[in-house]
Amino acid sequence: MTGYFDRIAKLLGVVIAGLLISLSGAGAQEVKQIKLTDAQVSNFIKAQSDLAAIASKIQAAGETADPALQAELEGIAKKHGFESFAELDDVAANISIVMAGLDTQTGEFTDPVEALQKELDDVKKDESIPDADKKQLVDELSEAIKTTPPLQNKENIEVVKTHRAEIEKALQ
């Protein structure tokens, strides 16, 4: 049972990791999918320590950052080679889409929507999960399926795979 919670938490966490830092109010359907470069992914990884340092401010801001926090986010983005925080956020969202589809054991990619659907089916079948927990997991997975965009730039898979260990370490 714990395996399901760990897997699902990781899957949901990665799907929304990039989206949570967005303070623009854009929903998952509005994610701007871009072709990632090695430089963008490396810069994203380097930016994580600075973003982690202000994570509580980001969470407290909700969907709207005050001007001081927005300036701080813009500064972090520029420090790490991005034109703006919006570009950093787009890179984070695109990395998240790929990471959500990578199998933790094999490294093979499955579209995140398909992976979430499989997890949902497995949770529904698993009689060892208490009903209250199962309902919560089903609700969370169903919402994630509705809001997770399919991957448009297949070449991003190899770029993210190349940096996968570094990304996972940076997001811990």
ChimeraX attribute file (.defattr): number of C-alpha atoms within 10 A of each C-alpha:
attribute: neighborCount
match mode: 1-to-1
recipient: residues
	/A:1	11
	/A:2	8
	/A:3	8
	/A:4	15
	/A:5	14
	/A:6	11
	/A:7	13
	/A:8	19
	/A:9	14
	/A:10	16
	/A:11	25
	/A:12	19
	/A:13	17
	/A:14	22
	/A:15	28
	/A:16	21
	/A:17	20
	/A:18	19
	/A:19	23
	/A:20	18
	/A:21	20
	/A:22	23
	/A:23	21
	/A:24	14
	/A:25	13
	/A:26	12
	/A:27	12
	/A:28	16
	/A:29	11
	/A:30	10
	/A:31	17
	/A:32	16
	/A:33	18
	/A:34	16
	/A:35	13
	/A:36	20
	/A:37	14
	/A:38	14
	/A:39	12
	/A:40	20
	/A:41	23
	/A:42	16
	/A:43	18
	/A:44	23
	/A:45	19
	/A:46	17
	/A:47	20
	/A:48	18
	/A:49	14
	/A:50	15
	/A:51	18
	/A:52	14
	/A:53	10
	/A:54	13
	/A:55	14
	/A:56	10
	/A:57	13
	/A:58	22
	/A:59	13
	/A:60	10
	/A:61	14
	/A:62	14
	/A:63	14
	/A:64	14
	/A:65	19
	/A:66	11
	/A:67	9
	/A:68	9
	/A:69	16
	/A:70	16
	/A:71	13
	/A:72	16
	/A:73	23
	/A:74	18
	/A:75	15
	/A:76	20
	/A:77	23
	/A:78	16
	/A:79	15
	/A:80	19
	/A:81	17
	/A:82	21
	/A:83	13
	/A:84	16
	/A:85	22
	/A:86	17
	/A:87	18
	/A:88	27
	/A:89	23
	/A:90	19
	/A:91	25
	/A:92	25
	/A:93	26
	/A:94	28
	/A:95	29
	/A:96	23
	/A:97	30
	/A:98	26
	/A:99	28
	/A:100	25
	/A:101	24
	/A:102	21
	/A:103	13
	/A:104	13
	/A:105	6
	/A:106	7
	/A:107	12
	/A:108	11
	/A:109	18
	/A:110	17
	/A:111	19
	/A:112	25
	/A:113	21
	/A:114	13
	/A:115	18
	/A:116	25
	/A:117	15
	/A:118	13
	/A:119	19
	/A:120	21
	/A:121	13
	/A:122	12
	/A:123	22
	/A:124	15
	/A:125	11
	/A:126	13
	/A:127	11
	/A:128	9
	/A:129	17
	/A:130	10
	/A:131	11
	/A:132	9
	/A:133	12
	/A:134	18
	/A:135	14
	/A:136	11
	/A:137	21
	/A:138	17
	/A:139	13
	/A:140	16
	/A:141	23
	/A:142	14
	/A:143	12
	/A:144	20
	/A:145	18
	/A:146	11
	/A:147	16
	/A:148	21
	/A:149	20
	/A:150	16
	/A:151	19
	/A:152	14
	/A:153	13
	/A:154	12
	/A:155	12
	/A:156	21
	/A:157	22
	/A:158	14
	/A:159	19
	/A:160	24
	/A:161	18
	/A:162	13
	/A:163	15
	/A:164	19
	/A:165	10
	/A:166	15
	/A:167	21
	/A:168	12
	/A:169	10
	/A:170	15
	/A:171	13
	/A:172	7
